[in-house]
């Protein structure tokens, strides 16, 4: 029995692109927090 959702796919985009965008966004978020922490530590 095949998955019924695989027959009618809403999004035809590449999953790899979505994964890459999500990874870059989360990485940028944590990198920003790290940079802020380093700057605050340097000022203090």
N, C-alpha and C positions, 0 to 999 in steps of 0.2 A: 504494500500500500504506500503510495507516494504522498508527500505532503501537499495538501490542497493549496497552501499559500505559495508554493513554488510555481504553480501554474499561472497565477495572477499576481505578478509582482508589481507593486505600486511604483517603486523607485528603480529605474534602470541604470542608476549610476554605479560606478565602480566602488566596491566595498573598501578596496585598498586606499582610495583617495579619502574616503570618510575616516578611515582609521588614522591615516597620516595627519589629517587636519585636527582630529581629536588629540593625537599625541603631541603635535606642535603647540596646540592651545594650552594643554595642561603643563607641558614643559615650560612654556613661556610664563605661565602663571607662577609656577614654583621658582623659576629663575628670577622673576621680578621680586618675589618675597625675599629670596636669598640676597639679592643685590641691595635691597632696602635694609636688611639686617646688617650687612657689611658696612654700609654707609653710616648707619646709626652707631654701630660699634666704633667706627673710626672717629666720628665726631665726639662721642662720649669719652 
